[in-house]
């Protein structure tokens, strides 16, 4: 299946909602002193080393790609290009090339989000928080948001779920020391203390996603429970592959009990929203 283009372009973003395509005024050179950052833009964290590297390039070659701004009061606000703007400041530029566009007020966040998604500039927590902001602001469904940004509904739902993690765990996801796959496995544990314990093991032992999944399955058993381990035959590789496919599709733990052509598929959920999401995926 071909991968859908992110956002399907600005035409898709504005069509069917009574909006107009942004009017472009062309490239202008605008003093940095007249440009302000967008406080609502989805990207919150910027790597100083990356910005310094871009600043070095700008000092040597200038800024090749203009930023995108909109008019506000007696100045301009950044819509796309915050990192380039910061690097230009660090490089000591007095003015910067910018494309001035007129955007509907309620679309500037969406445009900044899509641009960052296309560049893969957002960390997972920033991305999830941006999705949550649009859902809350526009009171749309996850399905509608998925169509807007060119993602699957299950992808949106899985990203939103990681916001349920404790702050220190989300901080590790933001910094990339814990992956989204590991975070999803940690979510299967109902107890926050257990989640923190698994995070410590990931950081100390470098556990893989598969190892975290195995550990969280085992840790689902309440402490103090005596476990009688049965001698199990090796899992059918075909069944294991199906479990992996279903786990990826539904973004949760899936277990297939298979015997002689019969069995049971167990799909876990952890909230009413999670249940609704899975039912819609199945339907």
Secondary structure, DSSP 8 states (H G I E B T S, - for coil): -----GGGHHHHHHTTTT----EEEEEEEEEGGGEE--TT-S-----HHHHHHHHHHHHHH---S-EEEEEETTEEEEEE-HHHHHHHHHTT-SEEEEEEEE--GGGHHHHHHHHHHHHT-S-HHHHHHHHHHHHHHHT--HHHHHHHHT--HHHHHHHHHGGGS-HHHHHHHHHTSS-HHHHHHHTT-S-HHHHHHHHHHHHHH---HHHHHHHHHHTTS-TT------------HHHHHHHHHHHHHHTS-EEEEEETTEEEEEE--SSHHHHHHHHHHH-
